[in-house]
Amino acid sequence: MKPRTIKTGRLVLLVVALLALSNGLMAWRALETFDHVARPGFSREAEIVGTTLAEQIARALELGVPIDRLVGMTEFLEPALSAHPSFAYLIMTDTAGRQLYAVGVARSLELINTAVPISTEGEVRGWLNLGVRDRGSDTLTAGILSDILTLFAVLLIATIALLLLMTERWIKAPLRAVEHLTGRIAEGDWSTNPLHGGTGEAGAYLAAVNATLNRVNEHRRRLSWKAAYVIDREPEHERSVQRIMRYLDRRYRFRKDQHE
């Protein structure tokens, strides 16, 4: 594997790692916000139902019936529990927290308990506790995680594609041009036309090589002029001069417009 291929792979891995880190932080913040903002919304239904039931119980208490002697409370609470599948239990307690009436069971730990006060004339006489199953929040959490993972996958693919495009355009292409140009020069080919490698180190290197190419071809052009001048002034040296010029043409290649 070539060194620049290894460097490109490392660059891709670095970008992917940074993207994964930023996405992980975003996911953590989203779930944290969900816990502090969204989860309380699941107790609103329980608050509405609990307030309605508490008002009806309060009317019975206003008639003078002691809270621990209310009749038919199980039958009164059961329809409310059956009508709301998300409710796990309804438990009524006195102000000391002693359980008086209950329907349903609180076996699952994944419950949101909503306590609604039962008040008469501004005085709290007891509490109605409603346990809401947290399946809705779990479903929403799973949906959020799925959306985050989908977004991460899309961002990852887009980032890798953009990175590969940038690498190909601004790194690999100039490097290939440099490699091709230096290879031709090493073989004695000075006839290459100037190449443009953009900005960066590769571009600066190509600019320097182009300047060298221009200088060498300019020297070859001047040498042709001087050879013609020597042959014209001193014909006895024509064979020697032509032999030197033919050797140069066999050993090296120059731009045709420089010596023709």
C-alpha positions in Angstrom: 0.0 0.0 0.0 1.3 3.4 -1.0 2.1 6.0 1.8 -0.4 8.5 0.5 -3.1 5.8 0.4 -2.4 5.1 4.1 -2.6 8.8 4.9 -5.9 9.2 3.0 -7.3 6.2 4.9 -6.2 7.7 8.2 -7.8 11.0 7.3 -11.1 9.3 6.5 -11.0 7.4 9.8 -10.3 10.6 11.6 -13.3 12.4 10.0 -15.5 9.4 10.7 -14.4 9.3 14.4 -15.1 13.0 14.8 -18.5 12.6 13.1 -19.4 9.7 15.4 -18.3 11.6 18.5 -20.4 14.7 17.5 -23.4 12.5 16.7 -23.0 10.6 20.0 -23.0 13.9 21.9 -26.1 15.0 19.9 -27.9 11.8 20.7 -27.0 12.1 24.4 -28.3 15.6 24.5 -31.5 14.7 22.7 -32.3 11.8 25.1 -31.4 14.0 28.1 -33.8 16.7 26.8 -36.4 14.0 26.2 -36.1 12.8 29.8 -36.5 16.3 31.2 -39.1 17.7 28.8 -41.0 14.9 27.0 -41.5 12.3 29.7 -43.7 14.6 32.0 -46.1 14.8 29.1 -47.1 11.1 29.6 -48.6 12.0 33.0 -51.0 14.6 31.5 -53.6 12.0 30.7 -53.4 10.6 34.2 -53.7 14.1 35.6 -56.9 14.7 33.6 -58.5 11.4 34.5 -57.3 11.6 38.1 -58.7 15.1 38.6 -62.1 14.0 37.2 -62.2 11.0 39.6 -60.9 13.0 42.6 -63.7 15.6 42.1 -66.4 12.9 42.2 -64.8 11.3 45.3 -64.6 14.8 46.9 -68.4 15.2 46.5 -69.0 12.0 48.5 -66.6 13.3 51.2 -68.5 16.6 51.3 -71.6 14.6 52.3 -69.8 13.7 55.5 -68.7 10.1 54.6 -65.3 9.3 56.1 -62.6 8.7 53.5 -61.9 5.2 54.8 -65.6 4.1 54.7 -66.5 4.9 51.2 -68.6 2.1 49.7 -68.2 0.7 46.2 -64.8 2.3 45.5 -63.4 -0.8 43.7 -66.4 -0.8 41.3 -66.0 3.0 40.9 -62.3 2.8 40.0 -62.3 -0.3 37.8 -64.1 1.2 34.8 -61.6 4.0 34.7 -58.7 1.5 34.7 -60.3 -0.6 32.0 -61.0 2.4 29.8 -57.3 3.4 29.8 -55.0 0.5 28.8 -52.0 2.6 29.6 -53.0 2.7 33.3 -51.5 0.0 35.4 -53.2 0.8 38.7 -55.3 3.3 40.6 -54.6 3.5 44.3 -56.3 5.8 46.8 -54.5 6.7 50.0 -55.2 9.0 53.0 -53.0 11.9 53.8 -50.6 9.7 55.8 -50.0 7.5 52.8 -52.0 4.5 54.0 -53.6 2.6 51.1 -57.4 2.6 51.3 -58.6 1.3 47.9 -56.8 -0.1 44.9 -57.4 -1.6 41.5 -54.7 -3.0 39.2 -51.2 -4.0 40.2 -47.9 -2.1 40.3 -45.6 -5.0 39.3 -43.6 -3.3 36.6 -40.8 -0.8 37.5 -41.4 1.1 34.3 -44.3 3.1 35.6 -44.9 6.8 36.0 -46.9 7.5 39.1 -49.2 10.6 39.1 -50.6 11.6 42.5 -53.8 13.8 42.4 -55.0 15.4 45.6 -58.6 14.8 46.8 -59.6 18.1 48.4 -62.7 19.5 50.1 -63.0 23.1 51.0 -59.3 23.6 50.3 -58.2 20.8 52.5 -56.4 17.7 51.2 -58.2 14.6 52.4 -56.4 12.0 50.5 -54.5 11.1 47.3 -55.4 9.3 44.1 -52.4 7.6 42.6 -52.4 6.6 38.9 -49.7 4.4 37.5 -49.0 4.9 33.8 -47.0 2.3 31.9 -44.0 3.9 30.3 -44.3 2.0 27.0 -45.2 5.1 25.2 -42.0 6.8 26.3 -40.0 3.7 25.4 -41.5 3.7 21.9 -40.7 7.4 21.5 -37.2 6.8 22.7 -36.7 4.0 20.2 -38.0 6.3 17.5 -35.6 9.1 18.5 -32.7 6.7 18.5 -33.7 5.3 15.1 -33.9 8.8 13.7 -30.5 9.7 15.1 -28.9 6.6 13.7 -30.5 7.2 10.3 -29.3 10.8 10.4 -25.8 9.6 11.4 -25.7 7.1 8.5 -26.7 9.8 6.0 -24.2 12.2 7.4 -21.5 9.5 7.4 -22.1 8.6 3.8 -22.3 12.2 2.7 -19.1 13.1 4.6 -17.1 10.2 3.3 -18.3 11.0 -0.3 -17.4 14.6 0.1 -14.1 13.8 1.7 -13.2 11.3 -1.1 -14.2 13.9 -3.7 -12.0 16.6 -2.0 -9.1 14.1 -1.6 -9.4 13.1 -5.3 -9.5 16.7 -6.5 -7.1 18.5 -4.3 -4.7 15.8 -3.2 -4.6 12.7 -5.4 -4.9 14.5 -8.8 -2.0 17.0 -8.1 0.1 14.1 -6.7 -0.5 12.0 -9.8 0.4 15.0 -12.0 3.7 15.4 -10.0 4.5 11.7 -10.2 3.8 11.6 -14.0 5.8 14.8 -14.6 8.9 13.7 -12.5 8.8 10.3 -14.2 9.0 11.8 -17.7 11.8 14.2 -16.6 13.7 11.3 -15.1 13.5 9.6 -18.6 14.9 12.7 -20.2 11.6 14.1 -21.5 11.7 17.9 -21.2 9.0 18.4 -23.8 6.1 18.4 -21.3 3.9 21.4 -21.4 3.3 23.3 -18.2 0.9 21.6 -15.7 -1.3 23.3 -13.2 -1.7 21.6 -9.8 -3.9 24.1 -8.0 -2.9 25.4 -4.6 -1.0 23.7 -1.7 2.4 22.0 -1.7 1.7 20.0 -4.8 0.7 23.2 -6.7 3.9 25.0 -5.5 6.0 22.0 -6.5 4.5 21.9 -10.0 5.0 25.6 -10.4 8.7 25.2 -9.6 9.0 22.2 -12.0 7.2 24.2 -14.8 9.7 27.0 -14.3 12.6 24.5 -14.6 11.0 23.0 -17.8 10.7 26.5 -19.3 14.3 27.3 -18.5 15.7 24.1 -19.9 13.8 24.4 -23.1 14.8 28.1 -23.4 18.5 27.0 -23.0 17.9 24.3 -25.7 16.5 27.0 -28.0 19.5 29.3 -27.4 21.9 26.4 -27.9 20.3 25.8 -31.3 20.9 29.4 -32.2 24.5 29.3 -31.1 25.1 26.0 -33.0 23.8 27.6 -36.1 25.9 30.6 -35.5 29.1 28.5 -35.0 28.4 26.5 -38.2 27.8 29.7 -40.2 31.0 31.3 -38.9 33.3 28.3 -38.7 32.1 25.6 -41.2 35.1 23.4 -40.3 33.3 22.7 -36.9 30.0 21.8 -38.5 30.4 18.0 -38.1 31.4 18.3 -34.4 28.5 20.6 -33.6 25.9 18.5 -35.4 27.2 15.4 -33.6 26.7 17.1 -30.3 23.2 18.3 -31.2 22.2 14.9 -32.5 23.4 13.3 -29.2 21.3 15.8 -27.2 18.2 15.0 -29.4 18.8 11.2 -28.9 19.3 11.4 -25.2 16.7 14.0 -24.4 13.4 15.3 -25.7 12.6 19.0 -25.9 9.6 21.0 -27.1 9.7 21.0 -30.8 8.9 24.7 -31.1 12.1 25.4 -29.2 14.6 24.2 -31.7 12.9 23.6 -35.1 
